[in-house]
C-alpha cells in the first residue's frame, strides 16, 4: 500500500462511525478475556461517566484532508480532558486550576504501519490540545494546521500526559515540529511493590489500626475530601523547591475511571465490579466516620485506594491509585492493603510514585522500589517554564487514562521491550539527549 504524503493528512475528531471503527481495530489487542461485544459495551458504558462525558473524551483520527470522515483512516487515539492544578513559587494565591489531558489508545492497523502515520498523529496532537500561542510556527511541509471545532473545548492545555510501554524515546521525539524532540518527557516512573510469593506465609502478626474499608462511593468521597489537602501540598512544594508543581486530581470521575474499567459482564450483559472494596481509611480512635478523619487540620489523614490491573492475565495485580500517609502511619495502612490482597488472592501490589522517605519505611517490611521498565509516565508542558523547573506531583495510578502498550506503537529498531511478534510501525530516529526547551 502506497504511503500518503503527510501534507495530505490532518487530525480530525472522529465521527460516531469512526469511533466504532477505532474501537473495533484495537479490540483485538486490548480486550483480553472480554468478547468483542463486551469490549465495545464496556466503552459505551464508560463514555457516559463523569471522566468522559461532555466532550471530555475525544477520539481523534489521522485521515486524508480530501475525505476526513472515511473509515479507512490511518490511525487513531483518544484524549481525556481533565481538571488539573498548578502551583507557582511566585504566586502567593496558592494553586490555580488549569486544564490537562490524558492520552490513550494510540493504534495503527497492521497494513498502515511503518509509514510514519502514528508519529505524525502524535505531533499534530499538540496542535489540537495546546493554545496556538504556546506553540512554534506550524511546519509548512505539513500543510495547514488542524481545524478544531470550538465546541470540543480543547486547545487549552497547560500540559498533557501519557504512559508508554514502548520506551522513553519515541514519544519524546513526537514534538510539535518536524524536528525530532520536544515531545513527552518521562518523569517519575518508579514503583514500590509487594510480592505474595516473597512474603511470609500467613496473616501479619499484631492488631491492625482502627479503619474503615471503602466502597466505590466511599473512595469517591474520600478523594473529594483529599483534594483541598492536595492543593495545599502543591503550594507548599512549589514554595519549598522554587519549582512549578502540577498534578491531576482524583475527583470528578478521574479516580473512579480506573475502578470502573475493571467491570465484568454477566450473561445478560449487565456489568459488575470484581471487588466490593476499593480502599481503606485509618480512623483516629476518637472518631468513627470518614469526614471526621479529615476534620482535624493538625492530623494527617491516612488512606489508600486501589484498582485491579486488567491488562495482566497471568497474575492478579493490585495497583494503589492514591496513597496519603506519613512515615508514622505508612506501615499501618500497608498492613491493611496486604490484608486485603491476601483475601483476594492478589500476587503483587504496586504503588506508583511513592515519596523517597516512605520508600525507606516500606522497605523495612519487604516492599521493593525500582524504576519501572514499562508504563513510563511522561508529560508535555505547554507553558513558558523550563522542564527542569517543573515538579510533577501525585504521579499515581489514579491519573492514568490507558497504558500505551499496543504493539502498533512499537518503533522499528532495537529499544522496545515489547514481544518479538509485535509488528513495528514507527520510525525510530537516534536516541535523543535530555532537551531543555520551552515555547
N, C-alpha and C positions, 0 to 999 in steps of 0.2 A: 504494500500500500504506500502510495506516494505521501511524502511529508508536506503538509500545508504550510506555507510561509507564515511566520509568526505575525507579520503585519496584517494578514488576512483574518486573524483571530482576535477575539476580545473576551472579556469576562462578563457574564450576564447572570442576574438572578434567575434561578430555574423556574420554568413553568410547572404546574402540578404534574404534567406528564413527564417532564424531565426529572422531577424529584423522584417519581416512582421508578423511572429507568435507572437513576443513580443508585437507589437502594437495591434494586434487583441485581445490578452489577456487583456491588460489594457484599451481597448476602452470602456468596459462596465462600468468602474468606472470614467474615465476622459472625456468621450466625451460629457457629459451633454446633451445639446439640439441638438448637431450635430448628423446626421446619421452616421452609421459606415463608409459608403463610404466617406462622407465628412471629418470625423475624420482622416481617412487614407490619404485622399487627402491633408489635411492641413499639415500633417507631411511630405508628399512628396514635398510640396511647400517649407516648412521651411528648409528642409535639404539641399536645394540648395542655401541658403542665406549665407551671409558673416560669420555669427556666427558659421555655421555648416560645410561648405564645406571644402575641402582639409583635410579631416580626423579630423577636429576639433570636430565633433560629432562622437562618437563611442558607439555602443550598445554592451554590454557585457552579456554573458550568463554563468551561472554555469551549467556545463554539465559533463557527465561521461568522464573520460580520454579515455575509450575504444570506445567512439562514440561521439566525440566533436561536430559534425555537426547535431546531432539529433534534431528533432523538439519537442521532449519530454524532453527538458531541465528543470532544477529545478526552476530557477528564472532568472531575468534579470534586468539590469539597464542601464543608459546612462551616459556618461561623455562628457563635453564640455571643450575643451582646449582653454584657453584664455590668451591674453596678460595681464600681471599684473605688478605692480611696488612695490618696497620696498625702504625704506629709513632707513639708519642706522645712529645713532648719531656719530659713529666712522668713517663714510665715508664722507670726505669733498667734494666728487664729486656730492653729492645730491642723486637723485634717480637712481635706477638700474632696468632695465626691466627683469622680470622673467616670468615663466610660472605658471599659476594657473589653477585649474579645478573646474567647477561646476558639481555637481552630481544630477541626476534626474531619475524619472520614475522607482523607485525600485518596483518590482512587483513579487509576488509569486502566482501561481494559487491555488485555494482553496484546491485541492486534495494533494498539496505538502506542505501545511503549517504545522506549529508546529513541524517541523523536524530539525530546525536549519539551513536550507539551505541559507536563505537570510542573516542571521547573518554571515555565513561563506563567502558568496559572498562579503559582505562589508569589512570583514577582508582581503580577498585576493585583494580587490581593491587597497589597499595601495601598493601592490606589483607590480601592473601594472602602477600606476601613479608616484610613487616616485623613485628616484635613489636608487639602491640597497645599495649604500654606506650610505644612510640616514636611513637605517632600521636595526633592530637587526637580529640575525640568524633566518632563516626560520624554523618554527617548524617541527621537524621530523615526528610528528604524522599526518601532512597534506600531506605527500608525497613530490613530487618535486614542486618547485615554478612555477608559471605560466610562460609559454614561450611566450614572447611578440614579434610580428613581428616588426622589426625596422622601417618599412615604416609607421607605425601608428604615429610615432613622440611622443611617451609617455615616461614614466619613467624619467621625467624631472621636476616633480612638486616641487615648493617651498612650496605650500600649496594647499589644496582643501577645498571646501565649500559646504554645503548643508543646506536646510531649512526644518526642521522637524515638522510634525504635530502629532508625536507620543511621545511627551515628550522630555525631555532633556537627559535621561539616556541611552536609547537604543543605539543610535549612539555613545555616549561616550564610551560604553562598547566594541564597534567594533574596536579594535585596531589591529595592525599588528602581534600580537602573540596570542597564545591560552589563555593567561591570560586576564580576562576581564579588560578593561580600555585602556587608551592611544589612544582613538579614537577622534571623533569630539567633540569639546568643545563649548558649547553655549556661545555666547558673543553678547551684544548689541541688544537684542531682545526687542526693545521698539517701540511704535508707538504714534504719535500725531494725533488726529482725530477731524474732524468737522462733526457734525450730522445735517442734514437738519431739522429733527424733533425738535431739541433743539434750532435752530437758530431763531431769529426774522423773521417774515414773511416779504416779500418784498425785494427789492433790497437794498444793503447797501447804506447809505447816503453818500453824498460828491462825488467829482470827483475822477477819477482814474488817476494814474500816466501815462505819455506817455509810450506807449508799442506797441509791435507787437505780434500778435498771430502767433504761429509757426506751420507750416505744418510738415508732417513727414520728408521731406527732410530738412526743416529748423532746426528741432530738431537735426538731424544728424550733420548738420554744426555747430550748437551751441556746441554740445558735443565735436567736434574736436577742437573748439576754447578754450574750457574749460580744455582740457587735460593738457596743459602746466601749467595752474594755479593749477590744482590738484597735479601735480608733485611738484610744489613749496610748496603747503600746506603740503604735506607729509614730505618734507625735513625739513620744519620749525617745524612740530610736533615732528619729531624724535629728533631734536636738543633740543627742549624745555622740552621734557619729558624723555629723555635718554632711550626711547623705540625704538624698530624697528617697523616702521609703514609699513603697507602693504594695498593694495587695488587692486580690479579690476578697469578697466577704461570703460567708457560708449561708446567709439567709436569702430570702426571696427566691427560693427554689433551687439555688445552686448546689447546696449540700444534699438536698433531697433527691436531686437527679441521680447521683451515683448510688443511691439506695434503690430508687425506682427502676433503674435499668437492669437490676438483678431479677426482675419479675419472671415468673414461670407461668406456664399456661396449662389449664385443665383441658379435659376432652371437650368441654363445652366452650372452650376458648376464653373463659373467664381467667383472670390472672391473679396470682398470689405471690407473696414475697417469701423467700426461703427462711427468713427469721421473723420472730415477733419482737426481738430485742436488737436495738441498733446503737446502744451506747450505755454508759454508766456514769453517774454523777456522785461524787463523795458528798456526804452530808455532815456538817458540824453537829456535834452531839445535841446542841440546844435547839435545833430546828428540824422540821420534818418535810419541807417542800422544796421544789426547785427554785422558786423565786427567792426563798429565804437564803439559799446558798449563795446567791449573787447580791444579796441586800447589804451586806457589811462591806463598805469600801476599804476597810483595813485588812480584810482577809481575802486571800486569793482563792476563788473557786477552782475546783479541780474536776475535770471530766474528760472522757474520751468518747468519740463516736466512731463508727466503722461501717464498712461495706464488705461484701464478698466480691472478690475479683473474678468476674465471669469469663475472663479470657483464658484462665487456667483450667484445663480439663483433667490433668493428671493428679492434681492435688487441690485441697481446699485451702485457699489463701485468703486470709482476713487482712484488710488494709485499714488502718486507722485514718479516718478522714479529717478529724480535728482533735487536737490534744491541747488542753490547758492544764499545766501542772507546774509546781515548783520543785526544787531539789528535795524539799521536805515531804512533799506529797506524791512524788512520781511513783515510787515503789508501791505505794498503796493502790494507786489506780492501775498500774501494770499488773499487779496481782489479780485484780478483778477481771481485767481483759484476758489474761491467761486462763482464768477460771472459766470464763465464757467459751474461750476457744477449745478447751478440753471437752466441755459439754457438747460442743457442736462438731467434734472430730476434725478440728482445724489442724493442718500440718505446719502452717507457717503464719506468723503475724508480721506485718510490715508497718513501720511508722516512717513517713517521709518528712525530711527537713527538721529532725529533732535538734534542738539547740545543743551546742557543744557541752555546756555544763550538765545537761540532762543525759547526754550520751554516756558520760563517765559514770553517772549513777546507775543507768540501765545496764552498763557493762558488768557491774558488780553482781547482778542477778542473772547473768547468762545471755544478755542481749548483745548482738554484734552489729557494729556500724561500719558500712562500707560505701564506696562510691557505686552508684548504680551502673550496671552495664547495659541497661535498656531503660525505656521510659525517661529519656533525657528531657528535663524541664528546660524550656528555652523561651526567651521573651524578645520582643522588638519594641523599643521605646521610640515614641514619636515626638518627644519634647526636645528642648534645646540642651538638656543636660548630657554630659558625657557618661558613657556606660559605667565607667569606674566610680562614678559618683551616685550610683543607684543602689538601693537596698531592697531586694525582693523579700518581703516578709510573709509568713504563713503560707509557704510554698508546700502545701499539703495536698492530700488526695481529694479534699472537698472541692477543689477548684478545677479538677480535670474534666474536660469535655469528653474526649476519647483519646486513647493512645494511638498515635500514628504508626501502627505496626504492620500495615499492609505491605505485602511483598511487591505491590505495584509502585511503591515509593522507594524501592531499593535502587541505589545508584549502580551504574555499571562500573565495576572496578573492585578494589580489594578491601575497603574499610568496613563494609557492612558485616554484621554478625548474624544476619538472618540466614535461614536454612538455604542449602545449596539449590533446592528445587524452586526457589522463588525466581521469577523472571525479572531481570533488571530492566528498568525503563529510563532512568535518569542519566544524563551526562554527569560524570564526575570530573571536576577540574582539580587543580592542585590543592593540597592542603593549605588552608588559609591561616594567616597569622591572626593573633588577637588584635582586633581593629578598634581604634578609638575614633569614633566619628559621630557627629550629630548634624542634623539638617535644620 
